[in-house]
Amino acid sequence: MVGRAGESAFFLGLFVLGMAGIFGLGWSYFTRSWPVAEYFPAVFLRPANATVLATRIGTPPDGDEQGFLPEVLLQFDVAGQQATIWTPAGEAAADRDAAETARQAFAKGQKLTCWYDPLDPSATTLEPAAVWGLWLTGGLLLALALAGAYGVISGALQVGASAERRAALAKAASVRLAGGEDDLPTARDFPTVPRDANLLNSPGVKLKYRLPASQEPAWRLFASAVWMLTCATLAVALAVVAAEEIFSGRSAWLLGGFVVCVAALATWTAYNFLNELVAASWMGPTSVEIAQLPLFPGETCDVYLNQAGNLQVSLLRMLLICDEETTFLQGTDVRRDCQRVHSTEIYRREKFAVDASQPIEEHCPLRIPPQAMHSFKSQHNAVAWKLVVEIEAENWPTYLRTFPLIVYPARPREPTREDSA
């Protein structure tokens, strides 16, 4: 639990660091402050078509009297006004002849392109503005944020992966279950009975099959993680746009208020994600295995329950449930109705503690009622059997973890002597 929480906190820190760096670069760019103004000043330069008015040999700006600096007098348009600026035409040279050669490369009346700063036209250069450094820094920060987001989401998805699950996956990768899908009756014989191969492709550790979970906290964590990252990214993007509007002298009170709302939403989603992460880590994964498949009415088989975590449990029980689902049209709306037609408690335990080093392991019998309706699925109706593990822990909300089952019609009864008579 500590390892998962620490890993998620580490990747969350990477995401926050990357997004904070991107926001800082955006803020620095729009406010022309450190670090962009100091390390990437070329990003503020704009191209302009200039005309050479004159040339000369000047003195380097650092006052080195031994150096010679070729310069050109440029005239170009700045916001509708003509600006005339002396601009270096190359590097300063210790030899006047070398500087003269560089000066003679420019002729009066020559047309060329220069780069200037709109706020300080005197900072004009003939070299193209190189902005790759800023893009490289932004790309690295974005990669850092994406790596953090990937780590957070991966950690959320792995919360429900127990040691038993990893052992089962390794076993399934090397050895296919004997029989496998061939154990199921053919689809031609039972066309309305759903065939779920996922019930057979995952071997168990204690019993033959491990049932897949249709509702896992990992998906809730995944959804909350994606929601948190989306809101945080949106908040940062809107904050950068609002900063640009404000420092451009335009009114942005409406946008600023929206940014505050989105930032508050991002804060709440981060709190919700951390709460879900801690709850899932403390609750631990639930594993249910079954001795035989397929299931038939009136038959009994063994079920194995494994519950990990580190918590005080008020109630842990397993229910065999059958729900009847109906999909229908009401006007132009599609409606779905679900009615519970059967519920049987097959395991119950109250007031106990689950230790992180020793999960709870229990075996219990599962009996399908003799007169039970088999699993059924059509376009508008379905009969769904499932095992539901309900966990009520102190200081935590009730968790329900669902494991689907498929029940086939009862086996044909063998004729008896009474039937012959």
C-alpha positions in Angstrom: 0.0 0.0 0.0 2.8 2.4 0.9 4.7 1.5 -2.2 1.6 2.1 -4.4 0.9 5.4 -2.7 4.5 6.5 -2.9 4.7 5.7 -6.6 1.5 7.5 -7.4 2.6 10.5 -5.3 5.9 10.5 -7.3 4.3 10.5 -10.7 1.7 13.1 -9.5 4.6 15.3 -8.5 6.1 14.9 -12.0 2.8 15.9 -13.5 2.5 18.9 -11.2 6.1 19.9 -11.9 5.7 19.6 -15.6 2.4 21.6 -15.7 3.8 24.2 -13.3 6.9 24.6 -15.6 4.6 25.0 -18.7 2.5 27.6 -16.9 5.7 29.4 -15.7 7.0 29.5 -19.3 3.7 30.8 -20.6 3.5 33.5 -17.8 7.1 34.5 -18.4 6.5 34.8 -22.1 3.4 37.0 -21.8 4.9 39.2 -19.1 8.4 39.3 -20.7 10.0 38.3 -17.4 12.5 35.8 -16.2 13.4 33.2 -17.4 12.2 33.7 -21.0 13.4 37.3 -21.2 16.9 36.3 -20.0 17.5 33.0 -21.6 15.3 33.1 -24.7 15.1 36.8 -25.8 15.0 35.8 -29.5 11.3 34.7 -29.1 10.3 38.4 -28.8 11.9 39.3 -32.2 9.7 39.9 -35.3 10.9 39.9 -38.9 10.7 43.0 -41.1 11.7 44.0 -44.6 14.5 46.6 -44.3 16.5 48.8 -46.7 20.2 49.5 -46.2 20.8 53.3 -46.1 24.5 53.3 -45.2 27.4 51.3 -43.9 30.3 52.0 -41.6 33.1 50.5 -39.4 32.1 51.1 -35.7 33.4 50.2 -32.3 32.2 47.1 -30.4 29.6 47.9 -27.8 31.8 46.6 -25.0 34.3 49.5 -25.7 37.1 47.3 -27.0 39.1 49.9 -28.9 41.2 47.3 -30.6 38.1 45.8 -32.3 36.3 46.8 -35.5 32.6 46.2 -35.9 31.0 46.4 -39.4 27.5 48.1 -39.1 24.7 48.9 -41.5 22.0 51.6 -41.2 18.6 49.9 -41.7 15.2 51.5 -42.3 12.1 49.4 -41.7 8.5 49.7 -40.7 7.5 49.4 -37.0 3.8 49.6 -36.2 3.2 51.9 -39.2 6.2 54.2 -38.5 9.6 54.2 -40.2 12.5 53.3 -37.8 16.2 53.9 -38.7 18.6 51.8 -36.7 22.4 51.0 -36.9 22.7 47.3 -36.7 25.8 45.0 -36.5 26.6 43.4 -39.8 28.7 40.6 -38.4 31.1 39.8 -35.7 33.7 42.3 -34.4 37.2 41.7 -35.8 40.6 42.6 -34.5 41.7 43.3 -38.1 40.2 46.4 -39.8 40.6 44.7 -43.2 38.4 41.8 -42.2 35.8 44.2 -40.9 35.9 46.2 -44.1 35.4 43.0 -46.1 32.3 42.2 -44.1 31.0 45.8 -44.6 31.5 45.7 -48.3 29.1 42.8 -48.5 26.2 45.3 -48.0 25.4 47.9 -50.6 23.3 51.1 -50.2 19.7 50.5 -51.2 20.0 46.7 -50.7 16.8 44.9 -49.5 17.1 42.4 -46.8 15.2 40.9 -43.8 16.0 41.9 -40.2 14.6 40.9 -36.8 13.6 43.5 -34.3 11.9 43.7 -30.8 8.6 45.6 -31.1 9.1 47.1 -27.6 12.7 48.0 -28.2 13.5 48.5 -32.0 17.1 49.3 -31.2 17.6 45.6 -30.4 17.7 44.7 -34.1 19.7 41.9 -35.7 20.4 40.4 -39.1 20.5 36.9 -37.7 17.3 34.8 -37.8 15.6 34.5 -34.5 16.4 31.0 -33.0 13.6 29.9 -30.8 14.4 26.2 -30.7 15.7 26.5 -27.1 12.3 27.6 -25.8 10.5 24.9 -27.8 12.9 22.3 -26.5 12.4 23.4 -22.9 8.6 23.4 -23.3 8.8 19.9 -25.0 10.8 18.5 -22.1 8.3 20.0 -19.5 5.4 18.5 -21.6 7.1 15.1 -21.7 7.6 15.4 -17.9 3.8 16.1 -17.4 2.8 13.3 -19.8 5.1 10.8 -18.0 3.6 11.9 -14.7 0.0 11.5 -16.1 0.9 8.1 -17.5 2.3 7.0 -14.2 -0.7 8.2 -12.2 -3.2 6.4 -14.6 -1.1 3.2 -14.7 -0.8 3.2 -10.9 -4.6 3.7 -10.7 -5.2 0.7 -13.0 -2.8 -1.5 -11.0 -4.4 -0.9 -7.7 -6.7 -3.9 -8.2 -3.9 -6.3 -9.4 -3.1 -8.7 -6.5 -0.3 -11.2 -6.3 -2.8 -13.9 -7.1 -3.9 -12.1 -10.2 -0.3 -11.7 -11.5 0.3 -15.4 -10.8 -2.8 -16.3 -12.8 -1.8 -14.1 -15.7 1.6 -15.6 -15.8 0.1 -19.1 -15.7 -2.4 -18.2 -18.4 0.3 -16.9 -20.7 2.2 -20.2 -20.6 -0.5 -22.9 -20.3 -4.0 -22.8 -21.8 -6.7 -24.2 -19.5 -7.6 -27.7 -20.3 -10.9 -27.7 -22.2 -11.3 -23.9 -22.2 -14.2 -22.6 -24.2 -14.9 -26.2 -25.3 -16.3 -26.8 -21.8 -19.3 -24.6 -22.7 -22.3 -25.9 -24.6 -22.4 -24.9 -28.2 -23.9 -21.6 -29.2 -26.2 -23.4 -31.7 -27.8 -25.3 -28.9 -28.3 -22.2 -26.7 -28.4 -19.1 -29.0 -29.9 -16.8 -26.3 -27.3 -17.8 -23.6 -24.4 -15.3 -23.6 -21.0 -16.9 -24.1 -18.3 -15.1 -22.2 -14.9 -16.6 -22.9 -13.4 -14.3 -20.2 -14.9 -16.6 -17.6 -12.6 -19.4 -18.8 -9.4 -17.8 -19.9 -8.2 -16.8 -16.4 -6.9 -19.7 -14.3 -7.2 -19.5 -10.5 -4.7 -20.1 -7.8 -6.8 -22.2 -5.5 -9.6 -23.3 -7.8 -9.9 -23.9 -11.5 -11.2 -20.5 -12.7 -10.8 -16.9 -11.6 -13.9 -14.8 -12.2 -13.3 -11.5 -13.9 -14.6 -8.4 -12.1 -17.1 -6.2 -13.9 -16.9 -3.4 -11.3 -13.4 -2.6 -9.9 -12.1 0.4 -8.0 -9.4 0.6 -10.6 -11.9 1.9 -13.1 -13.1 4.5 -10.7 -9.5 5.5 -10.0 -8.9 5.6 -13.8 -11.9 7.9 -14.4 -11.0 10.2 -11.5 -7.3 10.4 -12.6 -8.4 11.3 -16.2 -10.8 13.8 -14.9 -8.2 15.4 -12.6 -5.6 15.6 -15.4 -8.1 17.1 -17.8 -9.2 19.8 -15.4 -5.6 20.6 -14.4 -4.6 21.0 -18.1 -7.6 23.1 -18.8 -7.0 25.3 -15.8 -3.4 25.9 -16.8 -4.3 26.7 -20.5 -7.0 29.1 -19.4 -4.7 30.8 -16.9 -2.1 31.4 -19.7 -4.7 32.9 -22.0 -6.0 35.1 -19.2 -2.5 36.3 -18.4 -2.0 37.2 -22.0 -5.2 39.2 -22.0 -4.4 41.1 -18.8 -0.9 42.0 -19.8 -2.0 43.1 -23.2 -4.1 45.7 -21.4 -7.5 44.2 -22.3 -10.3 43.5 -19.8 -10.5 39.8 -18.9 -12.6 39.9 -15.7 -15.0 37.3 -17.1 -12.3 35.0 -18.3 -10.5 35.5 -14.9 -13.6 34.5 -13.0 -13.9 31.4 -15.2 -10.3 30.5 -14.6 -10.9 30.7 -10.8 -13.9 28.3 -11.2 -11.9 25.8 -13.3 -9.0 26.0 -10.9 -11.4 25.3 -8.0 -12.8 22.3 -9.9 -9.2 21.1 -10.7 -8.4 21.3 -6.9 -11.5 19.3 -6.1 -10.8 16.6 -8.7 -7.2 16.3 -7.3 -8.7 15.8 -3.8 -11.2 13.3 -5.1 -8.5 11.3 -6.8 -6.3 11.2 -3.8 -9.3 10.1 -1.7 -10.1 7.3 -4.1 -6.5 6.2 -4.3 -6.2 6.0 -0.5 -9.5 4.2 -0.2 -8.7 1.7 -2.9 -5.2 1.1 -1.4 -6.6 0.4 2.0 -9.5 -1.6 0.8 -7.2 -3.9 -1.3 -8.1 -6.2 -4.2 -10.9 -8.8 -4.1 -10.4 -12.1 -5.9 -13.2 -14.7 -6.5 -12.4 -18.2 -7.9 -14.8 -21.0 -8.8 -14.3 -24.7 -9.1 -16.3 -25.4 -12.2 -17.9 -23.9 -15.2 -20.4 -23.9 -16.8 -23.1 -23.7 -14.1 -26.5 -25.5 -14.2 -29.6 -25.1 -12.0 -29.6 -27.4 -9.0 -25.9 -28.0 -9.0 -23.4 -27.0 -6.2 -19.7 -26.0 -6.6 -17.0 -24.5 -4.4 -16.2 -20.8 -4.4 -13.0 -19.2 -3.0 -12.9 -15.6 -1.8 -9.6 -13.7 -1.2 -9.8 -10.2 0.3 -6.7 -8.2 0.8 -6.2 -4.8 2.4 -5.5 -3.1 5.8 -8.7 -2.2 7.4 -11.3 -2.9 10.1 -14.2 -4.6 8.4 -17.7 -4.3 9.9 -19.3 -6.7 7.3 -18.1 -8.8 4.5 -20.6 -10.9 2.6 -21.0 -12.6 -0.8 -24.4 -12.6 -2.6 -25.7 -14.7 -5.4 -27.8 -12.3 -7.4 -30.0 -12.5 -10.5 -31.2 -9.3 -12.2 -33.7 -9.0 -15.0 -33.0 -6.1 -17.3 -35.3 -4.6 -19.9 -34.5 -2.0 -22.5 -37.5 -0.2 -24.1 -38.5 3.0 -25.9 -40.5 5.7 -24.1 -41.3 8.2 -26.7 -38.0 8.9 -28.3 -36.0 8.1 -25.2 -34.3 4.7 -24.5 -35.1 3.5 -21.0 -33.5 0.7 -19.1 -35.2 -1.0 -16.2 -33.6 -3.5 -13.8 -35.4 -5.7 -11.3 -33.7 -8.0 -8.8 -35.5 -11.4 -9.0 -33.2 -13.4 -6.8 -30.7 -12.7 -4.0 -29.1 -15.3 -1.7 -26.4 -14.7 0.8 -23.8 -17.5 0.5 -21.1 -16.1 2.8 -21.1 -13.6 5.7 -18.6 -12.5 8.3 -18.8 -9.6 10.7 -16.4 -7.5 12.9 -12.9 -8.6 11.9 -9.6 -7.0 10.8 -7.8 -7.5 7.5 -4.0 -7.4 7.8 -1.9 -6.2 4.9 0.5 -9.1 5.2 -2.3 -11.8 5.4 -5.4 -11.5 3.2 -8.7 -13.2 4.2 -9.2 -16.5 2.5 -12.5 -18.3 2.7 -14.2 -21.3 0.9 -18.0 -21.5 0.6 -20.5 -23.6 -1.4 -22.4 -22.0 -4.3 -25.7 -23.6 -5.3 -27.8 -22.5 -8.2 -31.6 -22.8 -7.3 -33.1 -25.8 -9.1 -35.9 -23.8 -10.7 -33.7 -20.9 -11.6 -34.0 -19.1 -14.9 -30.9 -19.5 -17.0 -28.8 -16.6 -18.2 -30.5 -14.9 -21.2 -29.6 -12.0 -23.5 -31.6 -10.6 -26.4 -31.9 -7.2 -28.0 -34.3 -5.8 -25.4 -34.2 -8.3 -22.4 -31.5 -10.0 -20.3 -31.3 -12.2 -17.3 -27.9 -11.7 -15.6 -26.5 -13.9 -12.8 -23.6 -12.5 -10.7 -21.7 -12.8 -7.5 -21.5 -9.6 -5.5 -19.0 -9.0 -2.7 -20.1 -6.3 -0.3 -17.6 -4.7 2.0 -18.5 -2.4 4.8 -15.4 -1.0 6.5 -15.1 1.6 9.3 -14.6 5.1 8.1 -15.0 4.1 4.4 -18.0 3.9 2.0 -19.5 0.6 1.2 -17.7 -1.1 -1.7 -19.5 -3.5 -4.1 -17.5 -5.7 -6.4 -19.3 -7.7 -9.0 -18.3 -10.9 -10.7 -20.5 -12.1 -13.5 -21.7 -15.7 -13.9 -23.4 -17.6 -16.7 -26.0 -20.2 -15.9 -27.1 -22.7 -18.5 -30.5 -24.4 -18.7 -30.9 -27.5 -16.5 -29.4 -30.7 -17.8 -31.8 -33.1 -19.4 -33.1 -35.5 -16.7 -32.4 -39.1 -17.1 -35.6 -41.3 -17.4 -36.4 -43.4 -14.3 -38.4 -46.5 -13.7 -41.3 -44.5 -12.6 -41.3 -42.6 -15.9 -41.3 -46.0 -17.8 -44.2 -47.3 -15.7 
